[in-house]
Amino acid sequence: MVGGMNRRTPPRKLARDPETWPHGELTDPGAAAVQHIAAALAGVMGEQGFSLRTLADASGVNRQAIADLLAGRSWPDVATVARLGSATDTVLWPQTVACEREMGHEASLRARTRTHRDRA
């Protein structure tokens, strides 16, 4: 399994300060990707008015799985991220590290969480 023993530890626990999730400093690239997905999803849920229940219904992803992703308690699979992105019409997967350095974290996060309608 990709990630091996690291996947036994929730992504949130890999942050220097787990209480800062989903904005804390991480050195593990996998946990950082989950953190970006969680922050982007939380932002779009707020912007679009999705509750856990409405997003679960729209995406087909279990409500508890969404809550665990947002809290950094789980490692979401690609299908889960794709379903959540499709339901919110948002690209949730983080851009490349080069993009992060070039744009800065906050600007990159805003760019990633724009909807397809915003880009048109």
Secondary structure, DSSP 8 states (H G I E B T S, - for coil): -TTGGGGGS-GGGGBSSGGGTTSS-B--HHHHHHHHHHHHHHHHHHHHT--HHHHHHHH---HHHHHHHHHT-S---HHHHHHHHHHHTB--S---HHHHHHH-HHHHHHHHHSBHHHH-
